Amino acid sequence: MKHHTLNAFLTWAEENNIHWDKDAIEIREGKHGLGIYAKKNLDAGYEAIQVPKSIVLSVESTGIANLLEEEDIEGYAGLTLACMYEYSQGEESVWSAYLALLAESRPQMPSDLSQDARELLKKSEVYGDIETDLKDMQEDYDTVVVPFLEKHPEVFSAEIKAKFFSFEDFKTMTSHVSSRAMDVDNFHISALVPFADIVNHNSEPNSDYLTHEEVCEVCGAISCEHMDEVEDDEDDEAPELAADEDKKKRAAAKKAEATDDEDEDDDEDDEDWEDDINDTCDIILDDDVKKGEEITRHYGPFPNKIFLSKYGFAEVDNEHDTVTVQIEMVKKAAESILGDPALVEERTKWFLETEDIFIGEDDEDEFEGEGCCDGDHDHDHAHHDHGHEQEKKDIEAGEAEAEESDSEDEESDDEAEEEDFPRDIMEIMHDGSIDDRLLMLLNVLFMEKEQFAKVEESVDAATEYFNDIFLRRAIEEDLAADDEEAQPKPELQPLDDAGRRVRKNVLEAILQVIRLRADAYDVSDKTTAEDDMELLNKAGLSGTLYYGALCVIGEKKVLQNALKTYTKFQAEL
């Protein structure tokens, strides 16, 4: 890192009203690159960094915001294009000093590894994520970036494209966006937040990132006339037309901002109240921080495969590590035990069609986190359909069209939800336990014919059955809810013969699935992830390959824990 580049950034930050106390904190190189460090002892509650939203870099604030909106380019591709454009503008860009700092501190990402190097990570699930990211980036570039550049030659000349918009340039900026983007609000969505994005991750952080999320979707203000109009209109306007009206108001607002500058003085008194609102992105200390200690925050409850592919690092013994299980593996195990593929197929289909009744939304959103890619690390970049409609000639025609549009939107939402929540993937957790969906499916597959008939016919019967299963598991795995006052564990009725048969088959299927996954990691009763960790520390690896090895070891530990847990349960049966 060149000293003058950092100094130029700090000068720029001060000029753009980013607030920090120079006597309290500083930016300097550390173990993980640039970081924020305390220059003196700081107390919990101290506001270390305050970044006005007027200086965040997003698809709404970039100089090509109008072009991106016209093409409906959002998400990763939109933000990456915005950053590439601003970087291509050099000193003409508002963010020139900030982007110059990024250019000298590019994160090491697994997507930068050679094919041979990536092959070393093949035992980890991160390998599939890396290959998918590379494929997605190439697809983004070919189908979104290139057509966008060609459509606007007045902005992107041949010289500019050659110098700043190659695939490698796109890949580099994608790395910055992936590792730095932060959720801002419902106007900017995800954005680069200068200064605040230098705060590194720690599994035991001492600060938190806070921002006012609910703002006007038209102009980004915390409170404004647009929001008052929406509140007034909601009482009279059909809900189906709200999205279309919001789009029109947004366009009208932007047009007004561009053409009505001469009226600013007349409206100044009416808008003074807006200036009193401090809308910023803040880093606040949760704990006391000693002089010389790094200020850190938590990026989210992600497994190492997400940390590595999204941010370029991994954690030792990450408690959020998981190993995925494909539903075909479960079906294969069940078929080997039951010898009835038709029954397995029939019950699997029933479970997938009805599981939402028994699994709440909270379970699906468990790994919802901050950043450009959500907890599932989906690569959301496509042209989004906002349902442009022609102006309604009369209310009846409008209602009919709205109903049709609403139906299409519901289908689209259902499809999006399926993409966000893969039905064919289940998980083994860090402690070796299987997730609720896998436990439920296995019990559905192996329950007696009479019991399945009851469950299939009655939601109440199914709920009672599954509740009993979860209670038994909570007790046997000692995962009952922790109360401040110790509560006696409920007594369960002993399993009858049918229950023991189901239990036996469920445990056998679980172990078959675990062994199938464990074979890929060379996991057995004689191998330990701890031994592998000791060898890794002696190997002297660093950077992406070291973090990739942590992914492999973490997933191996999950399977090691699972083998131990369910072998014990089987022996006790």
Salt bridges, closest charged atoms under 4 A:
GLU14 OE2 - LYS22 NZ 2.95
GLU26 OE2 - ARG28 NE 3.23
GLU60 OE2 - ARG250 NH2 1.90
GLU60 OE1 - LYS254 NZ 3.44
GLU69 OE2 - ARG250 NE 3.71
GLU69 OE1 - LYS254 NZ 3.08
GLU71 OE2 - LYS151 NZ 2.81
GLU71 OE2 - HIS152 NE2 3.92
ASP72 OD1 - LYS247 NZ 3.71
ASP72 OD2 - HIS388 NE2 3.69
GLU74 OE1 - HIS384 NE2 3.73
GLU74 OE2 - HIS386 NE2 3.12
ASP112 OD1 - ARG106 NH2 2.75
GLU119 OE1 - LYS122 NZ 3.40
GLU125 OE1 - LYS305 NZ 2.44
GLU125 OE2 - ARG517 NH2 2.68
GLU131 OE2 - ARG118 NE 2.62
ASP133 OD2 - HIS377 NE2 3.52
ASP140 OD2 - HIS379 NE2 2.79
ASP140 OD1 - HIS381 NE2 2.67
GLU154 OE2 - HIS152 ND1 3.35
ASP185 OD2 - LYS53 NZ 2.87
ASP197 OD1 - ARG180 NH1 3.29
ASP233 OD2 - LYS249 NZ 2.75
ASP244 OD2 - LYS248 NZ 3.33
GLU245 OE2 - LYS248 NZ 3.68
ASP279 OD1 - LYS53 NZ 3.08
GLU315 OE2 - HIS201 NE2 2.49
ASP317 OD1 - HIS430 NE2 3.15
ASP317 OD1 - LYS557 NZ 3.15
GLU319 OE2 - HIS320 NE2 3.55
GLU328 OE2 - LYS331 NZ 3.23
GLU345 OE1 - LYS331 NZ 2.83
GLU355 OE2 - ARG423 NH1 3.11
GLU355 OE1 - ARG437 NE 2.69
ASP356 OD1 - ARG423 NH1 2.96
GLU370 OE2 - ARG297 NH1 2.24
ASP380 OD1 - HIS384 NE2 3.41
GLU389 OE1 - LYS392 NZ 2.06
ASP436 OD1 - ARG473 NH2 2.38
GLU448 OE2 - ARG501 NE 3.40
ASP468 OD2 - ARG472 NE 2.92
GLU476 OE1 - ARG503 NH2 2.60
ASP478 OD1 - LYS489 NZ 3.14
ASP497 OD1 - ARG500 NH2 2.30
ASP522 OD2 - LYS123 NZ 2.63
GLU530 OE2 - LYS557 NZ 3.99
ASP532 OD2 - LYS556 NZ 2.61
GLU534 OE2 - LYS538 NZ 3.54
GLU572 OE2 - LYS568 NZ 2.77
